[in-house]
Amino acid sequence: MVTVIKIKKFISKQIIDIKTRGTYEFFRKMYLLVKVIITSPILIVAIVPCILIRLISPWVIIRIERFPTGNFGSFLLSPSMYYCNKKLILDFPKTKYIDFVYIDNKDKIYNKQLAKMWKKKFNFFPWYLLYPLNTSMKFLPGWQTHSINILSCGNIKDTDNLIEKYQPLEFTNEEKKYGKKILSKFGLEEQDKFVCLIVRDSAYQRKKISPRYRDWSYHNFRNQNIDNYLLAAEELAKRGYYVFRMGALVEKPFNSNNQKIIDYANSSLRSDFMDIYIGANCSFCISSGLGFDFLPYCFRKPIAYTSFAPLGDLHTYSEKHLHLVKHHILKKEKRKLSLTEIFSHGVAFAMDSKIFEENGVELKDNTPEEIKDLAIEMVEYTEFNKKLDSQDKELQETFKNLYATNIKRFSNASNGYNLLLYSNGNKVPFKSHGKIRSRFGTKFLRENKDWLR
């Protein structure tokens, strides 16, 4: 009876997934079914070496994991956290172990330079050797001992600040010289400062998987208009910074006559290598919140997050982070919601545009002036180490305490985990917060004290 119920639930989930995600999801599931049928004999044969691996585990533990390549963020942060844990000797087997990883044959590598850097750090083997072992091992009891959980966990953040203790990636001397050479072609000299600007729109996801096969509208709430950042870029240029508008694929150009404002995303000099080099060597990054900003973070660069959503997923674990969130408007009453009201209206953990709509909440981006003010605050913080006065310190402490209280109050999961919510009913656990160490935009708090309630 229990088995029948499980089968019904499994079939129901497949139907819901296909209805939600469309034709692409149907063909994806058919591909997986065919793959299982074809590879079943191989998986059965692979049980034998899996048993041998289990037998030698008292002396040597062999762990195998598929390398996370699902998007740029997971390709960067999960391996970074693995490597920090390894070097700091945290959460690893107490006995001798050997770890092997592979990239599945159907996985796309989104940055070849990053793959090149990781291949110096990990034991990569061909997928056709490791995939059968990794899959077959899961049919044996105690298989968790032979997996690498930190690589398979999708929602992971550096809540313990490990990257402050160990930097996981570095460039060779030859790569450093080449990066400086390309920067000079943009007009920079060696002593010049530059900033990364990365703003999410829908172009990259539409190219990744066509809207014909997957409905990307659930992430529309995260998209922004690059034009809102021109005022901040002009201000940074006045202060001596070059501004690189980043992106592998973007909806529209970033138009400016200022030679220090560079639309790198549409430049003929854009490359996988320079994506990594610029992100790793910027003075700081301005981001709307997407996978790329984990790159400057892994190289310990400050990040200013603007028009961020959802509120419950702020990157609060670093003192080098500054935040602004989108304005949440309660449509029925035509007024802005306070911090606590965003939580109480059920949208603080929403990862789907429909959830905001269902709860009667409209999102509006930060104004160009608000974005400029945050950029100025970041310059004053990074370049001049400007300290907060007593009033601003009090506002920041109020934010941190109020935010932490609401995170705890509206948490729907145990063990310090929250749940990111999707309109199809999926609830994805994530641990996004340790100690609240980041700051919120100081000028915004000063001018919007009613938001802090």
N, C-alpha and C positions, 0 to 999 in steps of 0.2 A: 504493500500500500504506500509506504514511504517512497519507494522507488518510482511508482507511478506519479505521485505528486511532484517529485523532483523533475521528472521528464516533462510533465505539463508546464511547470514553471520555466524550464529551459526553452521549450517551444514557444511559450508566450513571450519570453524575452526576445527571441529572435524576430518574432513578428513585430514587436514594438520597435526594435532597432531599425528594421527595414522601413517601417512606416515613418519613423522619425528622420532617418538619414537618407532615404530614397534609394534610387537604382544602384548607386555606387555600393551601398552597404549590402544589397542583395548579391551583387557579383562578387564582392569581397568574401562573403560567407560561403558562396558556392566554390570559390577558389580554395578556401580553407578546407572545405569538405573533400574536394578532389585531392588536395594535398595529403590529407589524412589517409584516404583510401590507398593512394599510391605509395606513401611512405610507411604504411603499417608493417609490411614484411621487414623493412629495414629497422624499424623501431623494435620489433620482436628480437631480431638478431642482436641489437645493441644492448639488450638486457644483460647479456653475458659479460661484456666489459664493465657494465654498471655494477654488477655483483662483485667483480674483482676490485673495483674502486671502493666499494663498501667494505670489503674484507681487509684492505690495507689501511682503512681509516684510523685505526688505533695508533698507527705510526706516522702516516702522511694523509692529510685530508686534501682531496682534489675537489676543487670547486669550479663549476662551469656556469657561465651566464651569457646571455645574448646582450650585446652592447647596445645601449640606448641611443637610437638615432631618429626617434620619432619626430623631433623638431630641434631647432638650434639650441633652445634652452636646456632640454634634457641631455642632448649630446655634449653639453658643456658642464652643467652643474653636477649631475649624478656622478660622473667619473671624477670630477674635482673633489667631491666629498669622499669618495672611495679613497683617493690618493692621500688626502689629508688624514683620514682615519688610519691609513696604513703607516704613514710616516710618523704619526704621533702615537702609534700603537694603541689604538682605541677600537673596541668592538670588533676584534678579529680573533680567529681561533687561537687558543692557548698553545696547542701543539703545532708541529710543523705543517705547513699547508702550501699548496701550489694553486694559483688561480689562472684559469684560461677563459678567454672571451672570444666571441665571434660576431661578425655582422651578417645578419640573415640575408640570403640572396635577393629577397624582394625589398629590402630596406634601402632607402636612398640616403646617400651621404650629402648633407646640405652644405658642408664646407670642407674642401679637400685639405686645406692647410691645418685645420683643427684635427682632422683624421691623422695627418702626418705627425702632428705633435703627440697625439695619444698613442700612436704605434711605438713610440719610444718608451712609453711608460707601462704598457700592458703586454701580456702574452697573447697575441692574436693568432688564431688558427683558422683554417678554412671552415666555413659554415657546414659543409657537407660532412665534416668529421665530427664537429661538436654538436650540431643541431640534434642528431639522433640520440646522442648520449644525454644531452640536457633534457630532451623530451621523455626518453625512456626512464631516466632516473626518477622522474616524478610519479612513476607507477610503484615505486618501492617505498616502504615505510621509512621515515627518517630522512627523506630526500632533502629537507630544509638545510641539513648540515652541508650539503654539497651545492647549494645555490649561493649567490652573492646578492643578498637582499638589497643592499644600498644601490646597486646598479639597476635592479628591477623596479624599484619604488619610483613612481612617476612624480608624485608631489613631495619634493624634498627641498628644504632650505637650510641655510647654515645658521640655525638658531643657537648653536653653541660657539659661533664665531671662530671656527677652526681655521678659516682662510687667513685670519689675522695672525695665526701662529705659523702657518706654512703655506707658501704660494705654490700651487700645483703645477703651473705651466711656466715655461721660459723660452726665450728665443736663442738661437745660436748667434755667434758673432757675425757670421755671414748674413743671417737674416736681418740683424739689426742694421747692418750697412745698407742692405738692399731697401729696407723700409725707409731709411733716411733719404736715400736717393730718390725714391718715388715722391716723398713729401716735398723734396726740392722742386720737382716738376710742377707741383701745385703752387709754388712760389714761397714756400716756407724755408727759413734758415734754421740752423740747428737749435738756436736758443728760443725760437718762437713757440708760443703757447697755442694749444688748440683744444677745442671742445667737440665732443660727439653729440649729435642731435639725432635721436631715433624716435619716429612717430609712427604709430601703427595705423595702417589703412587696410583695405580688403584685398589689395592686389596680390600680395604674396600668397595668401591662402587660396585664392581663386586659381593661381597658377599651379600651386601644389596639388590640388584636387579640384577639377572643374566643378562649378555649381550645378552642372547637369547631373553629376553623380553624388554631390553632397550639398546640403543646404547650410551655407555658412552664416545665415542671418542671425543665428543664435549668439554670435560674437559681435554683432554690430555695435553693441553698447561700448565696446572697447576702441572703436575706430575714431580717428580725429582728423581735423583739417590742418595740414602743414602750414597754411597761411597764418594760423594763430601764433606761430612761433617766430615770425619775421621780426617783430618788434624786439623780442629778446635777443635774436641773432644780431640785429643792428647795434643793440646796446653792448653786447659782448665784443663786437668788432671795434667799437669806440674805445673799449678798455684794453685793446691790444690783442684780443684772441682771434684766431681763425676758427670758423665754425664749419664742421663737416656734417652735412645732412647725410646720414647713413641709410642703407637699405639695399637689398639685392634686387628688389622689384617694387616699384612704387606707382601709385595712381597718377600723380601729376608732379611737375617740376617744382622746385623751390626757387622762385624767381627773385633775384636781387642783383643790382648793379655793383654792389660792394664786392671787391675782389677777395676780401677775407671771408666771405660767405660762399662756401663751395657746395654745389649740389653733387656731391660725390656719388650718390646713388645712380645718377644719370651720366657719370663721367666715363670716358673711354679708358681711364686709368683704374677703374674699379676692378678688384680681383678678390678671390677668396683670401689670399695672403694679406692684402691691405685691409680687408675687413677686420681681421684679427689684430694686425699691427696697430691700426689707428685706435681701435677699441681698447687695446692694452696700454697705450702710451698717452692717451688724452689727459688733460688736466682734470677734467671731470666730464660726466655724461649727463645730458638732459634726456629723459625717457618718459614715454607715455605708459610704460609698463608692458614689456614683451621680452621674448627670449634673449634678444641681443644684449640686454643690459646686464645679464649675468657675466658677460665677458669683462667689462671694466671692473665689475665686482671681484672677479677671480684674480685680477691684477691690483686689487686694493685701491681702486679709484673711487672718489665720491660720486654719488648719483643723486640728481634732483628729479623726483617723479612728479609729473603734472597730469591733471585731469585723470587721476587714477580711479579705477573701480575694479572689483568691489572693495568697499571700505574695510571689510574684515580680513582682507588678504594683503594689507600693507607690509612692505619689507621693513619691519620695525627692529630687526636684530642688529643693525649697524649704526654706530654714531655718525658715520659718513653719509647717511641718507637723509634727504629732505623730502617732504611730501606736500602735495596738494591733491585733493580728491575732486571729482566732478560734483557740481551742484546737483543735489537731489531735490526735485520739485514735486510736491504733492499736488497732482493735477486738479483734484476736486476743490481744494482750498487755495490753489495758486500761490503757495508759499514754500520757502525753502525749509527742508527738514534739518533739525539739529543732529549732532553726532549720535546721541542716544536714540533719537527718533528713526534714524536710518536703520539701526539694529531692530527696534521694536516694530517697524513696518515690514520686516522679513526680507530685506534686500541686501543686508551687509555681507552675505556669503553667496549672493546670486551670481552664477556664471552663465546666465542665459538671458537674452533680451526679453524673452516672454515673461520671465519672473518679475521684472520691473514693470512691465505693462499690466500684468495681472494684479499687481499690488498698487496700481495707480500712481506710480512714480516715474517721472520723466528726468532724464539725465541731461545736464548741460555742461559743456566744457568750460574750463577756466578761461577767463578773458585774456587777451594778449597782454594787458597790463599786469594781471596777476602772475602770468608766466614770466614776464620780464622781472617783476619784483623777486620771484624765487631765484631766477638766474643771478641777479645782483647779490642776493643773500648768499648764494653759493660761492661767488667770487670773494665776498668779504670774509667768508668762513675759511675757504681754502688758501687764499693768497695773503690775507692780512690777519687771519686767526682772530677775527673780531669776536669779542665776548658779549653775551647777552646782559642787559641791565636787569635789575631786580624784578621789575614788572614783567619783562619778557620771560625771565626764568620761571616766574610764577605761572604764566600762561602755559608754558611748555610742560610744567609739572602737572597742571590741571588736565591738559590733553592726555598725557601718558597715563595718569591715574584713571581718568574717565574711559579711555580706550581699553585699558586692561580690565576694568570692571565689566564693561559690556562684552568683551571677548569671553570672559569667564561666564557671565550671566546667560549669554545666548548660545553657548557651546552646546552642541547636540551629540557630542561624542565623549568618551571617557579617555583617561590617560593623557590629558592635555591636547587632544586632537579636536579640530573643528570639522565641519562638513561643508564642502563646496556643493552648491545646489544647482541642478539642471532641471529644465522643465519636463524632461522625459521620465523624471522620477529618480534618476541616478543621484546618489549622494556620495561624493568622493572624499574620504578622510584626508586631512592634511595637517601637518604641524608647522605653523607659520610663525609662531611667536615664542621666543624665550623672554628674556627681560626686554622691556620696551626701551630701546636705546636711541632710536631715530628721533628726529625733530619734525614738527609740522611747520609750514611756512609762517614765519614770525609776523610779518606784516599782515597776513591774512587773519591770524588770530587776534591781532591788535584791533583790526577793523571789523571783525565779525565775532565779538565776544558772545553773542547769543547762540553761536554754533556750538559753543562749549557747554552744553547742558544735555 
